Amino acid sequence: MDKLRERYYQLTKQKAPENMSKIMLEKYVSWHEQVKKESSLIALKELQQLLKGKSFITSAPTQLVREYQGKKHEVSMHPNGCFFYEGKQYKSLSKIAREITGTNWNGKLFFRVSGAKATR
């Protein structure tokens, strides 16, 4: 039972409730291990897609930087798919590129994100 409580703590960073039965503790530990395993698999799949150029949104916030007409432009890209530029939230890189240049651009091309196909 002590090993189960120790494993519970390792997984949750919380002390297991004293009155929790062994069966329930085993279920909680098993569930947390499964969640941890699935989270690792999701992160691995995201990385594989990123390396193949299929996806450019990662599970961690990322900064994109582009210099345009002598001015440095920084965009914060978040895991939920939204982008932040100069304190405003945007749904796409293309809208940000349009704001910067005044013309229509493919956002991935403008910010030189790998996986973009066409050139401009």
Biopython code that builds the backbone (N, CA, C, O; Angstrom):
import numpy as np
from Bio.PDB.StructureBuilder import StructureBuilder

atoms = [
    (1, "MET", "N", (0.836, -1.199, 0.000)),
    (1, "MET", "CA", (0.000, 0.000, 0.000)),
    (1, "MET", "C", (0.874, 1.253, 0.000)),
    (1, "MET", "O", (0.509, 2.266, -0.597)),
    (2, "ASP", "N", (2.032, 1.184, 0.672)),
    (2, "ASP", "CA", (2.926, 2.340, 0.706)),
    (2, "ASP", "C", (3.470, 2.661, -0.684)),
    (2, "ASP", "O", (3.631, 3.826, -1.048)),
    (3, "LYS", "N", (3.750, 1.611, -1.452)),
    (3, "LYS", "CA", (4.246, 1.825, -2.812)),
    (3, "LYS", "C", (3.182, 2.484, -3.680)),
    (3, "LYS", "O", (3.497, 3.341, -4.506)),
    (4, "LEU", "N", (1.928, 2.089, -3.498)),
    (4, "LEU", "CA", (0.830, 2.704, -4.244)),
    (4, "LEU", "C", (0.699, 4.185, -3.889)),
    (4, "LEU", "O", (0.532, 5.032, -4.766)),
    (5, "ARG", "N", (0.775, 4.481, -2.599)),
    (5, "ARG", "CA", (0.685, 5.886, -2.166)),
    (5, "ARG", "C", (1.852, 6.708, -2.725)),
    (5, "ARG", "O", (1.677, 7.859, -3.125)),
    (6, "GLU", "N", (3.024, 6.110, -2.746)),
    (6, "GLU", "CA", (4.196, 6.794, -3.287)),
    (6, "GLU", "C", (4.026, 7.056, -4.790)),
    (6, "GLU", "O", (4.353, 8.136, -5.282)),
    (7, "ARG", "N", (3.508, 6.050, -5.511)),
    (7, "ARG", "CA", (3.283, 6.215, -6.953)),
    (7, "ARG", "C", (2.215, 7.267, -7.215)),
    (7, "ARG", "O", (2.334, 8.053, -8.155)),
    (8, "TYR", "N", (1.179, 7.285, -6.394)),
    (8, "TYR", "CA", (0.121, 8.295, -6.506)),
    (8, "TYR", "C", (0.736, 9.689, -6.368)),
    (8, "TYR", "O", (0.418, 10.601, -7.132)),
    (9, "TYR", "N", (1.603, 9.834, -5.400)),
    (9, "TYR", "CA", (2.258, 11.128, -5.179)),
    (9, "TYR", "C", (3.136, 11.504, -6.374)),
    (9, "TYR", "O", (3.138, 12.659, -6.801)),
    (10, "GLN", "N", (3.878, 10.542, -6.913)),
    (10, "GLN", "CA", (4.739, 10.819, -8.069)),
    (10, "GLN", "C", (3.923, 11.313, -9.261)),
    (10, "GLN", "O", (4.358, 12.207, -9.987)),
    (11, "LEU", "N", (2.760, 10.742, -9.457)),
    (11, "LEU", "CA", (1.931, 11.091, -10.601)),
    (11, "LEU", "C", (1.143, 12.380, -10.416)),
    (11, "LEU", "O", (0.954, 13.135, -11.369)),
    (12, "THR", "N", (0.683, 12.635, -9.194)),
    (12, "THR", "CA", (-0.223, 13.767, -8.962)),
    (12, "THR", "C", (0.397, 14.920, -8.199)),
    (12, "THR", "O", (-0.165, 16.014, -8.164)),
    (13, "LYS", "N", (1.546, 14.688, -7.589)),
    (13, "LYS", "CA", (2.200, 15.682, -6.716)),
    (13, "LYS", "C", (1.300, 16.071, -5.548)),
    (13, "LYS", "O", (1.403, 17.168, -4.999)),
    (14, "GLN", "N", (0.414, 15.143, -5.180)),
    (14, "GLN", "CA", (-0.465, 15.318, -4.027)),
    (14, "GLN", "C", (-0.447, 14.043, -3.200)),
    (14, "GLN", "O", (-0.262, 12.943, -3.720)),
    (15, "LYS", "N", (-0.641, 14.216, -1.918)),
    (15, "LYS", "CA", (-0.698, 13.062, -1.027)),
    (15, "LYS", "C", (-2.032, 12.346, -1.227)),
    (15, "LYS", "O", (-3.081, 12.982, -1.322)),
    (16, "ALA", "N", (-1.977, 11.027, -1.291)),
    (16, "ALA", "CA", (-3.203, 10.234, -1.447)),
    (16, "ALA", "C", (-4.051, 10.360, -0.185)),
    (16, "ALA", "O", (-3.517, 10.359, 0.924)),
    (17, "PRO", "N", (-5.370, 10.467, -0.347)),
    (17, "PRO", "CA", (-6.241, 10.535, 0.826)),
    (17, "PRO", "C", (-6.054, 9.310, 1.721)),
    (17, "PRO", "O", (-5.988, 8.184, 1.230)),
    (18, "GLU", "N", (-5.970, 9.527, 3.014)),
    (18, "GLU", "CA", (-5.723, 8.447, 3.975)),
    (18, "GLU", "C", (-6.820, 7.390, 3.968)),
    (18, "GLU", "O", (-6.548, 6.208, 4.180)),
    (19, "ASN", "N", (-8.055, 7.811, 3.727)),
    (19, "ASN", "CA", (-9.178, 6.867, 3.803)),
    (19, "ASN", "C", (-9.480, 6.184, 2.468)),
    (19, "ASN", "O", (-10.482, 5.477, 2.360)),
    (20, "MET", "N", (-8.638, 6.379, 1.454)),
    (20, "MET", "CA", (-8.867, 5.754, 0.153)),
    (20, "MET", "C", (-8.490, 4.272, 0.219)),
    (20, "MET", "O", (-7.412, 3.911, 0.693)),
    (21, "SER", "N", (-9.392, 3.431, -0.261)),
    (21, "SER", "CA", (-9.135, 1.984, -0.249)),
    (21, "SER", "C", (-8.049, 1.625, -1.261)),
    (21, "SER", "O", (-7.743, 2.392, -2.173)),
    (22, "LYS", "N", (-7.484, 0.449, -1.075)),
    (22, "LYS", "CA", (-6.434, -0.027, -1.969)),
    (22, "LYS", "C", (-6.951, -0.137, -3.408)),
    (22, "LYS", "O", (-6.246, 0.220, -4.353)),
    (23, "ILE", "N", (-8.165, -0.625, -3.568)),
    (23, "ILE", "CA", (-8.749, -0.783, -4.901)),
    (23, "ILE", "C", (-8.887, 0.578, -5.595)),
    (23, "ILE", "O", (-8.532, 0.725, -6.765)),
    (24, "MET", "N", (-9.405, 1.569, -4.862)),
    (24, "MET", "CA", (-9.570, 2.900, -5.444)),
    (24, "MET", "C", (-8.213, 3.531, -5.750)),
    (24, "MET", "O", (-8.046, 4.185, -6.780)),
    (25, "LEU", "N", (-7.268, 3.339, -4.877)),
    (25, "LEU", "CA", (-5.925, 3.872, -5.088)),
    (25, "LEU", "C", (-5.304, 3.253, -6.342)),
    (25, "LEU", "O", (-4.671, 3.954, -7.132)),
    (26, "GLU", "N", (-5.481, 1.961, -6.523)),
    (26, "GLU", "CA", (-4.985, 1.291, -7.729)),
    (26, "GLU", "C", (-5.642, 1.864, -8.980)),
    (26, "GLU", "O", (-4.975, 2.071, -9.994)),
    (27, "LYS", "N", (-6.941, 2.121, -8.911)),
    (27, "LYS", "CA", (-7.660, 2.696, -10.057)),
    (27, "LYS", "C", (-7.156, 4.107, -10.378)),
    (27, "LYS", "O", (-6.944, 4.446, -11.542)),
    (28, "TYR", "N", (-6.970, 4.912, -9.351)),
    (28, "TYR", "CA", (-6.469, 6.277, -9.563)),
    (28, "TYR", "C", (-5.071, 6.258, -10.164)),
    (28, "TYR", "O", (-4.785, 7.008, -11.097)),
    (29, "VAL", "N", (-4.206, 5.412, -9.637)),
    (29, "VAL", "CA", (-2.833, 5.313, -10.143)),
    (29, "VAL", "C", (-2.856, 4.850, -11.595)),
    (29, "VAL", "O", (-2.160, 5.411, -12.442)),
    (30, "SER", "N", (-3.645, 3.841, -11.876)),
    (30, "SER", "CA", (-3.756, 3.323, -13.238)),
    (30, "SER", "C", (-4.258, 4.405, -14.191)),
    (30, "SER", "O", (-3.724, 4.562, -15.289)),
    (31, "TRP", "N", (-5.272, 5.143, -13.780)),
    (31, "TRP", "CA", (-5.833, 6.206, -14.615)),
    (31, "TRP", "C", (-4.790, 7.285, -14.882)),
    (31, "TRP", "O", (-4.617, 7.707, -16.026)),
    (32, "HIS", "N", (-4.093, 7.737, -13.841)),
    (32, "HIS", "CA", (-3.074, 8.778, -14.014)),
    (32, "HIS", "C", (-1.922, 8.303, -14.899)),
    (32, "HIS", "O", (-1.385, 9.085, -15.683)),
    (33, "GLU", "N", (-1.541, 7.040, -14.783)),
    (33, "GLU", "CA", (-0.489, 6.508, -15.654)),
    (33, "GLU", "C", (-0.948, 6.498, -17.111)),
    (33, "GLU", "O", (-0.167, 6.803, -18.012)),
    (34, "GLN", "N", (-2.207, 6.149, -17.341)),
    (34, "GLN", "CA", (-2.749, 6.140, -18.699)),
    (34, "GLN", "C", (-2.779, 7.561, -19.276)),
    (34, "GLN", "O", (-2.415, 7.765, -20.434)),
    (35, "VAL", "N", (-3.204, 8.528, -18.485)),
    (35, "VAL", "CA", (-3.235, 9.916, -18.937)),
    (35, "VAL", "C", (-1.825, 10.383, -19.294)),
    (35, "VAL", "O", (-1.619, 11.026, -20.324)),
    (36, "LYS", "N", (-0.875, 10.062, -18.455)),
    (36, "LYS", "CA", (0.508, 10.449, -18.706)),
    (36, "LYS", "C", (1.018, 9.814, -19.996)),
    (36, "LYS", "O", (1.686, 10.473, -20.794)),
    (37, "LYS", "N", (0.709, 8.553, -20.198)),
    (37, "LYS", "CA", (1.143, 7.838, -21.405)),
    (37, "LYS", "C", (0.510, 8.461, -22.647)),
    (37, "LYS", "O", (1.202, 8.689, -23.639)),
    (38, "GLU", "N", (-0.796, 8.739, -22.608)),
    (38, "GLU", "CA", (-1.482, 9.321, -23.757)),
    (38, "GLU", "C", (-0.974, 10.725, -24.043)),
    (38, "GLU", "O", (-0.841, 11.102, -25.208)),
    (39, "SER", "N", (-0.688, 11.508, -23.009)),
    (39, "SER", "CA", (-0.147, 12.850, -23.208)),
    (39, "SER", "C", (1.200, 12.780, -23.907)),
    (39, "SER", "O", (1.487, 13.594, -24.785)),
    (40, "SER", "N", (2.016, 11.829, -23.530)),
    (40, "SER", "CA", (3.315, 11.654, -24.174)),
    (40, "SER", "C", (3.151, 11.262, -25.632)),
    (40, "SER", "O", (3.893, 11.743, -26.489)),
    (41, "LEU", "N", (2.184, 10.391, -25.929)),
    (41, "LEU", "CA", (1.946, 9.975, -27.305)),
    (41, "LEU", "C", (1.444, 11.133, -28.150)),
    (41, "LEU", "O", (1.837, 11.271, -29.308)),
    (42, "ILE", "N", (0.572, 11.973, -27.578)),
    (42, "ILE", "CA", (0.070, 13.138, -28.312)),
    (42, "ILE", "C", (1.221, 14.088, -28.611)),
    (42, "ILE", "O", (1.342, 14.580, -29.733)),
    (43, "ALA", "N", (2.060, 14.347, -27.628)),
    (43, "ALA", "CA", (3.210, 15.231, -27.835)),
    (43, "ALA", "C", (4.142, 14.656, -28.900)),
    (43, "ALA", "O", (4.676, 15.402, -29.721)),
    (44, "LEU", "N", (4.341, 13.354, -28.896)),
    (44, "LEU", "CA", (5.192, 12.712, -29.891)),
    (44, "LEU", "C", (4.589, 12.855, -31.287)),
    (44, "LEU", "O", (5.306, 13.152, -32.243)),
    (45, "LYS", "N", (3.287, 12.648, -31.410)),
    (45, "LYS", "CA", (2.629, 12.795, -32.712)),
    (45, "LYS", "C", (2.730, 14.231, -33.216)),
    (45, "LYS", "O", (2.966, 14.449, -34.404)),
    (46, "GLU", "N", (2.553, 15.224, -32.324)),
    (46, "GLU", "CA", (2.697, 16.623, -32.713)),
    (46, "GLU", "C", (4.102, 16.895, -33.231)),
    (46, "GLU", "O", (4.276, 17.581, -34.238)),
    (47, "LEU", "N", (5.095, 16.363, -32.548)),
    (47, "LEU", "CA", (6.475, 16.553, -32.964)),
    (47, "LEU", "C", (6.719, 15.912, -34.326)),
    (47, "LEU", "O", (7.371, 16.507, -35.184)),
    (48, "GLN", "N", (6.201, 14.707, -34.529)),
    (48, "GLN", "CA", (6.375, 14.039, -35.821)),
    (48, "GLN", "C", (5.719, 14.833, -36.942)),
    (48, "GLN", "O", (6.298, 14.961, -38.021)),
    (49, "GLN", "N", (4.519, 15.371, -36.709)),
    (49, "GLN", "CA", (3.844, 16.190, -37.716)),
    (49, "GLN", "C", (4.631, 17.463, -37.993)),
    (49, "GLN", "O", (4.751, 17.887, -39.142)),
    (50, "LEU", "N", (5.157, 18.061, -36.956)),
    (50, "LEU", "CA", (5.938, 19.276, -37.109)),
    (50, "LEU", "C", (7.174, 19.006, -37.962)),
    (50, "LEU", "O", (7.504, 19.792, -38.850)),
    (51, "LEU", "N", (7.853, 17.901, -37.693)),
    (51, "LEU", "CA", (9.049, 17.558, -38.448)),
    (51, "LEU", "C", (8.731, 17.206, -39.903)),
    (51, "LEU", "O", (9.558, 17.416, -40.790)),
    (52, "LYS", "N", (7.538, 16.674, -40.145)),
    (52, "LYS", "CA", (7.140, 16.342, -41.513)),
    (52, "LYS", "C", (6.548, 17.550, -42.234)),
    (52, "LYS", "O", (6.278, 17.482, -43.433)),
    (53, "GLY", "N", (6.346, 18.642, -41.522)),
    (53, "GLY", "CA", (5.781, 19.836, -42.139)),
    (53, "GLY", "C", (4.271, 19.812, -42.241)),
    (53, "GLY", "O", (3.691, 20.656, -42.924)),
    (54, "LYS", "N", (3.616, 18.862, -41.576)),
    (54, "LYS", "CA", (2.168, 18.764, -41.649)),
    (54, "LYS", "C", (1.483, 19.722, -40.683)),
    (54, "LYS", "O", (0.340, 20.119, -40.912)),
    (55, "SER", "N", (2.147, 20.086, -39.642)),
    (55, "SER", "CA", (1.555, 20.966, -38.641)),
    (55, "SER", "C", (2.612, 21.929, -38.157)),
    (55, "SER", "O", (3.780, 21.561, -38.025)),
    (56, "PHE", "N", (2.218, 23.152, -37.891)),
    (56, "PHE", "CA", (3.190, 24.080, -37.345)),
    (56, "PHE", "C", (2.750, 24.620, -35.999)),
    (56, "PHE", "O", (3.387, 25.526, -35.462)),
    (57, "ILE", "N", (1.671, 24.082, -35.441)),
    (57, "ILE", "CA", (1.223, 24.492, -34.117)),
    (57, "ILE", "C", (1.689, 23.441, -33.127)),
    (57, "ILE", "O", (1.368, 22.261, -33.267)),
    (58, "THR", "N", (2.435, 23.863, -32.139)),
    (58, "THR", "CA", (3.006, 22.944, -31.167)),
    (58, "THR", "C", (2.222, 22.987, -29.871)),
    (58, "THR", "O", (1.287, 23.774, -29.722)),
    (59, "SER", "N", (2.608, 22.140, -28.939)),
    (59, "SER", "CA", (1.921, 22.109, -27.656)),
    (59, "SER", "C", (2.457, 23.158, -26.690)),
    (59, "SER", "O", (1.948, 23.284, -25.576)),
    (60, "ALA", "N", (3.454, 23.898, -27.087)),
    (60, "ALA", "CA", (4.002, 24.962, -26.248)),
    (60, "ALA", "C", (3.938, 26.280, -27.014)),
    (60, "ALA", "O", (4.067, 26.286, -28.238)),
    (61, "PRO", "N", (3.739, 27.402, -26.308)),
    (61, "PRO", "CA", (3.739, 28.691, -27.000)),
    (61, "PRO", "C", (5.052, 28.901, -27.750)),
    (61, "PRO", "O", (6.124, 28.564, -27.246)),
    (62, "THR", "N", (4.961, 29.455, -28.946)),
    (62, "THR", "CA", (6.114, 29.651, -29.806)),
    (62, "THR", "C", (6.135, 31.086, -30.305)),
    (62, "THR", "O", (5.085, 31.676, -30.558)),
    (63, "GLN", "N", (7.321, 31.645, -30.445)),
    (63, "GLN", "CA", (7.476, 32.994, -30.977)),
    (63, "GLN", "C", (7.897, 32.914, -32.435)),
    (63, "GLN", "O", (8.824, 32.182, -32.782)),
    (64, "LEU", "N", (7.216, 33.668, -33.286)),
    (64, "LEU", "CA", (7.610, 33.827, -34.676)),
    (64, "LEU", "C", (8.097, 35.260, -34.834)),
    (64, "LEU", "O", (7.457, 36.194, -34.352)),
    (65, "VAL", "N", (9.225, 35.433, -35.507)),
    (65, "VAL", "CA", (9.784, 36.768, -35.680)),
    (65, "VAL", "C", (10.065, 36.983, -37.153)),
    (65, "VAL", "O", (10.616, 36.111, -37.825)),
    (66, "ARG", "N", (9.681, 38.157, -37.655)),
    (66, "ARG", "CA", (9.936, 38.499, -39.059)),
    (66, "ARG", "C", (10.251, 39.989, -39.126)),
    (66, "ARG", "O", (9.542, 40.818, -38.556)),
    (67, "GLU", "N", (11.311, 40.301, -39.820)),
    (67, "GLU", "CA", (11.629, 41.706, -40.061)),
    (67, "GLU", "C", (11.020, 42.085, -41.401)),
    (67, "GLU", "O", (11.208, 41.387, -42.397)),
    (68, "TYR", "N", (10.293, 43.187, -41.421)),
    (68, "TYR", "CA", (9.646, 43.646, -42.645)),
    (68, "TYR", "C", (9.772, 45.154, -42.713)),
    (68, "TYR", "O", (9.357, 45.860, -41.794)),
    (69, "GLN", "N", (10.342, 45.645, -43.793)),
    (69, "GLN", "CA", (10.579, 47.076, -44.022)),
    (69, "GLN", "C", (11.261, 47.733, -42.824)),
    (69, "GLN", "O", (10.870, 48.812, -42.378)),
    (70, "GLY", "N", (12.288, 47.055, -42.318)),
    (70, "GLY", "CA", (13.105, 47.603, -41.248)),
    (70, "GLY", "C", (12.511, 47.507, -39.852)),
    (70, "GLY", "O", (13.126, 47.967, -38.890)),
    (71, "LYS", "N", (11.329, 46.917, -39.724)),
    (71, "LYS", "CA", (10.690, 46.786, -38.407)),
    (71, "LYS", "C", (10.580, 45.309, -38.048)),
    (71, "LYS", "O", (10.210, 44.486, -38.885)),
    (72, "LYS", "N", (10.902, 44.980, -36.806)),
    (72, "LYS", "CA", (10.822, 43.611, -36.309)),
    (72, "LYS", "C", (9.393, 43.345, -35.823)),
    (72, "LYS", "O", (8.858, 44.099, -35.010)),
    (73, "HIS", "N", (8.782, 42.270, -36.324)),
    (73, "HIS", "CA", (7.416, 41.888, -35.957)),
    (73, "HIS", "C", (7.465, 40.551, -35.240)),
    (73, "HIS", "O", (8.027, 39.587, -35.760)),
    (74, "GLU", "N", (6.882, 40.485, -34.054)),
    (74, "GLU", "CA", (6.879, 39.262, -33.255)),
    (74, "GLU", "C", (5.445, 38.795, -33.038)),
    (74, "GLU", "O", (4.561, 39.574, -32.682)),
    (75, "VAL", "N", (5.244, 37.505, -33.262)),
    (75, "VAL", "CA", (3.936, 36.882, -33.076)),
    (75, "VAL", "C", (4.096, 35.732, -32.096)),
    (75, "VAL", "O", (5.028, 34.936, -32.207)),
    (76, "SER", "N", (3.195, 35.650, -31.149)),
    (76, "SER", "CA", (3.180, 34.551, -30.199)),
    (76, "SER", "C", (2.126, 33.554, -30.667)),
    (76, "SER", "O", (0.952, 33.900, -30.802)),
    (77, "MET", "N", (2.548, 32.323, -30.914)),
    (77, "MET", "CA", (1.674, 31.265, -31.412)),
    (77, "MET", "C", (1.377, 30.320, -30.250)),
    (77, "MET", "O", (2.302, 29.781, -29.643)),
    (78, "HIS", "N", (0.099, 30.115, -29.935)),
    (78, "HIS", "CA", (-0.288, 29.301, -28.785)),
    (78, "HIS", "C", (-0.848, 27.957, -29.224)),
    (78, "HIS", "O", (-1.345, 27.823, -30.342)),
    (79, "PRO", "N", (-0.768, 26.943, -28.328)),
    (79, "PRO", "CA", (-1.201, 25.584, -28.669)),
    (79, "PRO", "C", (-2.662, 25.474, -29.083)),
    (79, "PRO", "O", (-3.025, 24.556, -29.819)),
    (80, "ASN", "N", (-3.502, 26.391, -28.625)),
    (80, "ASN", "CA", (-4.915, 26.309, -28.976)),
    (80, "ASN", "C", (-5.208, 26.841, -30.373)),
    (80, "ASN", "O", (-6.360, 26.862, -30.805)),
    (81, "GLY", "N", (-4.146, 27.279, -31.090)),
    (81, "GLY", "CA", (-4.320, 27.702, -32.467)),
    (81, "GLY", "C", (-4.505, 29.184, -32.660)),
    (81, "GLY", "O", (-4.712, 29.624, -33.791)),
    (82, "CYS", "N", (-4.440, 29.974, -31.608)),
    (82, "CYS", "CA", (-4.586, 31.414, -31.774)),
    (82, "CYS", "C", (-3.212, 32.094, -31.750)),
    (82, "CYS", "O", (-2.229, 31.537, -31.261)),
    (83, "PHE", "N", (-3.179, 33.300, -32.287)),
    (83, "PHE", "CA", (-1.938, 34.049, -32.425)),
    (83, "PHE", "C", (-2.121, 35.420, -31.781)),
    (83, "PHE", "O", (-3.213, 35.988, -31.814)),
    (84, "PHE", "N", (-1.049, 35.946, -31.197)),
    (84, "PHE", "CA", (-1.090, 37.263, -30.593)),
    (84, "PHE", "C", (-0.035, 38.140, -31.241)),
    (84, "PHE", "O", (1.134, 37.767, -31.340)),
    (85, "TYR", "N", (-0.474, 39.324, -31.684)),
    (85, "TYR", "CA", (0.430, 40.289, -32.306)),
    (85, "TYR", "C", (0.053, 41.677, -31.801)),
    (85, "TYR", "O", (-1.097, 42.101, -31.920)),
    (86, "GLU", "N", (1.016, 42.365, -31.246)),
    (86, "GLU", "CA", (0.844, 43.716, -30.698)),
    (86, "GLU", "C", (-0.376, 43.816, -29.781)),
    (86, "GLU", "O", (-1.167, 44.754, -29.878)),
    (87, "GLY", "N", (-0.511, 42.838, -28.896)),
    (87, "GLY", "CA", (-1.565, 42.863, -27.883)),
    (87, "GLY", "C", (-2.936, 42.438, -28.364)),
    (87, "GLY", "O", (-3.884, 42.455, -27.579)),
    (88, "LYS", "N", (-3.081, 42.053, -29.635)),
    (88, "LYS", "CA", (-4.370, 41.624, -30.169)),
    (88, "LYS", "C", (-4.309, 40.135, -30.508)),
    (88, "LYS", "O", (-3.256, 39.604, -30.859)),
    (89, "GLN", "N", (-5.458, 39.478, -30.395)),
    (89, "GLN", "CA", (-5.554, 38.058, -30.722)),
    (89, "GLN", "C", (-6.075, 37.900, -32.151)),
    (89, "GLN", "O", (-7.010, 38.585, -32.565)),
    (90, "TYR", "N", (-5.457, 36.992, -32.885)),
    (90, "TYR", "CA", (-5.848, 36.705, -34.273)),
    (90, "TYR", "C", (-6.073, 35.207, -34.437)),
    (90, "TYR", "O", (-5.493, 34.393, -33.719)),
    (91, "LYS", "N", (-6.930, 34.860, -35.397)),
    (91, "LYS", "CA", (-7.200, 33.446, -35.665)),
    (91, "LYS", "C", (-6.254, 32.863, -36.706)),
    (91, "LYS", "O", (-6.153, 31.643, -36.833)),
    (92, "SER", "N", (-5.558, 33.723, -37.456)),
    (92, "SER", "CA", (-4.667, 33.192, -38.490)),
    (92, "SER", "C", (-3.444, 34.083, -38.671)),
    (92, "SER", "O", (-3.475, 35.280, -38.388)),
    (93, "LEU", "N", (-2.380, 33.474, -39.145)),
    (93, "LEU", "CA", (-1.165, 34.216, -39.467)),
    (93, "LEU", "C", (-1.392, 35.113, -40.674)),
    (93, "LEU", "O", (-0.779, 36.175, -40.783)),
    (94, "SER", "N", (-2.263, 34.696, -41.577)),
    (94, "SER", "CA", (-2.527, 35.493, -42.783)),
    (94, "SER", "C", (-3.113, 36.855, -42.435)),
    (94, "SER", "O", (-2.775, 37.854, -43.069)),
    (95, "LYS", "N", (-3.982, 36.903, -41.439)),
    (95, "LYS", "CA", (-4.561, 38.189, -41.027)),
    (95, "LYS", "C", (-3.485, 39.101, -40.447)),
    (95, "LYS", "O", (-3.515, 40.315, -40.652)),
    (96, "ILE", "N", (-2.547, 38.517, -39.730)),
    (96, "ILE", "CA", (-1.450, 39.308, -39.167)),
    (96, "ILE", "C", (-0.552, 39.813, -40.289)),
    (96, "ILE", "O", (-0.147, 40.976, -40.291)),
    (97, "ALA", "N", (-0.241, 38.936, -41.246)),
    (97, "ALA", "CA", (0.590, 39.339, -42.391)),
    (97, "ALA", "C", (-0.086, 40.463, -43.171)),
    (97, "ALA", "O", (0.589, 41.390, -43.619)),
    (98, "ARG", "N", (-1.394, 40.400, -43.339)),
    (98, "ARG", "CA", (-2.148, 41.455, -44.031)),
    (98, "ARG", "C", (-2.075, 42.762, -43.243)),
    (98, "ARG", "O", (-1.935, 43.839, -43.824)),
    (99, "GLU", "N", (-2.171, 42.661, -41.924)),
    (99, "GLU", "CA", (-2.081, 43.852, -41.076)),
    (99, "GLU", "C", (-0.706, 44.517, -41.213)),
    (99, "GLU", "O", (-0.605, 45.743, -41.243)),
    (100, "ILE", "N", (0.335, 43.710, -41.294)),
    (100, "ILE", "CA", (1.704, 44.227, -41.381)),
    (100, "ILE", "C", (1.983, 44.837, -42.750)),
    (100, "ILE", "O", (2.560, 45.921, -42.847)),
    (101, "THR", "N", (1.573, 44.138, -43.810)),
    (101, "THR", "CA", (1.958, 44.537, -45.166)),
    (101, "THR", "C", (0.918, 45.381, -45.894)),
    (101, "THR", "O", (1.253, 46.143, -46.801)),
    (102, "GLY", "N", (-0.336, 45.246, -45.497)),
    (102, "GLY", "CA", (-1.405, 45.949, -46.202)),
    (102, "GLY", "C", (-1.885, 45.188, -47.429)),
    (102, "GLY", "O", (-2.775, 45.663, -48.134)),
    (103, "THR", "N", (-1.318, 44.021, -47.698)),
    (103, "THR", "CA", (-1.738, 43.194, -48.831)),
    (103, "THR", "C", (-1.971, 41.761, -48.362)),
    (103, "THR", "O", (-1.552, 41.375, -47.270)),
    (104, "ASN", "N", (-2.643, 40.983, -49.202)),
    (104, "ASN", "CA", (-2.914, 39.586, -48.857)),
    (104, "ASN", "C", (-1.654, 38.742, -48.992)),
    (104, "ASN", "O", (-0.984, 38.765, -50.024)),
    (105, "TRP", "N", (-1.343, 38.000, -47.938)),
    (105, "TRP", "CA", (-0.196, 37.092, -47.892)),
    (105, "TRP", "C", (-0.641, 35.791, -47.275)),
    (105, "TRP", "O", (-1.548, 35.771, -46.444)),
    (106, "ASN", "N", (-0.015, 34.712, -47.672)),
    (106, "ASN", "CA", (-0.144, 33.451, -46.945)),
    (106, "ASN", "C", (0.691, 33.637, -45.677)),
    (106, "ASN", "O", (1.888, 33.910, -45.758)),
    (107, "GLY", "N", (0.076, 33.494, -44.529)),
    (107, "GLY", "CA", (0.760, 33.752, -43.262)),
    (107, "GLY", "C", (1.976, 32.873, -43.032)),
    (107, "GLY", "O", (2.992, 33.341, -42.518)),
    (108, "LYS", "N", (1.883, 31.594, -43.410)),
    (108, "LYS", "CA", (3.026, 30.696, -43.233)),
    (108, "LYS", "C", (4.196, 31.139, -44.110)),
    (108, "LYS", "O", (5.352, 31.066, -43.694)),
    (109, "LEU", "N", (3.891, 31.596, -45.320)),
    (109, "LEU", "CA", (4.953, 32.083, -46.199)),
    (109, "LEU", "C", (5.579, 33.358, -45.661)),
    (109, "LEU", "O", (6.801, 33.506, -45.659)),
    (110, "PHE", "N", (4.741, 34.271, -45.207)),
    (110, "PHE", "CA", (5.248, 35.542, -44.713)),
    (110, "PHE", "C", (6.180, 35.343, -43.523)),
    (110, "PHE", "O", (7.244, 35.959, -43.451)),
    (111, "PHE", "N", (5.781, 34.488, -42.597)),
    (111, "PHE", "CA", (6.594, 34.249, -41.405)),
    (111, "PHE", "C", (7.621, 33.138, -41.605)),
    (111, "PHE", "O", (8.338, 32.765, -40.676)),
    (112, "ARG", "N", (7.683, 32.610, -42.840)),
    (112, "ARG", "CA", (8.665, 31.580, -43.205)),
    (112, "ARG", "C", (8.577, 30.342, -42.313)),
    (112, "ARG", "O", (9.589, 29.808, -41.859)),
    (113, "VAL", "N", (7.362, 29.909, -42.078)),
    (113, "VAL", "CA", (7.122, 28.696, -41.291)),
    (113, "VAL", "C", (7.337, 27.514, -42.215)),
    (113, "VAL", "O", (6.787, 27.488, -43.316)),
    (114, "SER", "N", (8.133, 26.525, -41.790)),
    (114, "SER", "CA", (8.408, 25.372, -42.650)),
    (114, "SER", "C", (7.122, 24.641, -42.958)),
    (114, "SER", "O", (6.191, 24.616, -42.153)),
    (115, "GLY", "N", (7.087, 24.056, -44.120)),
    (115, "GLY", "CA", (5.899, 23.339, -44.565)),
    (115, "GLY", "C", (5.093, 24.140, -45.560)),
    (115, "GLY", "O", (4.190, 23.594, -46.195)),
    (116, "ALA", "N", (5.394, 25.440, -45.721)),
    (116, "ALA", "CA", (4.697, 26.258, -46.708)),
    (116, "ALA", "C", (5.197, 25.875, -48.087)),
    (116, "ALA", "O", (6.397, 25.669, -48.272)),
    (117, "LYS", "N", (4.289, 25.774, -49.073)),
    (117, "LYS", "CA", (4.631, 25.242, -50.387)),
    (117, "LYS", "C", (5.017, 26.332, -51.405)),
    (117, "LYS", "O", (6.076, 26.244, -52.026)),
    (118, "ALA", "N", (4.193, 27.326, -51.574)),
    (118, "ALA", "CA", (4.425, 28.325, -52.615)),
    (118, "ALA", "C", (5.485, 29.335, -52.183)),
    (118, "ALA", "O", (5.877, 29.380, -51.017)),
    (119, "THR", "N", (5.941, 30.142, -53.135)),
    (119, "THR", "CA", (6.901, 31.197, -52.798)),
    (119, "THR", "C", (6.331, 32.537, -53.197)),
    (119, "THR", "O", (5.438, 32.631, -54.040)),
    (120, "ARG", "N", (6.858, 33.560, -52.581)),
    (120, "ARG", "CA", (6.401, 34.906, -52.927)),
    (120, "ARG", "C", (7.551, 35.849, -52.817)),
    (120, "ARG", "O", (7.395, 37.045, -53.064)),
]
sb = StructureBuilder()
sb.init_structure("model")
sb.init_model(0)
sb.init_chain("A")
sb.init_seg("    ")
for serial, (resi, resn, name, xyz) in enumerate(atoms, 1):
    if name == "N":
        sb.init_residue(resn, " ", resi, " ")
    sb.init_atom(name, np.array(xyz, "f"), 0.0, 1.0, " ", f" {name:<3s}", serial, name[0])
structure = sb.get_structure()
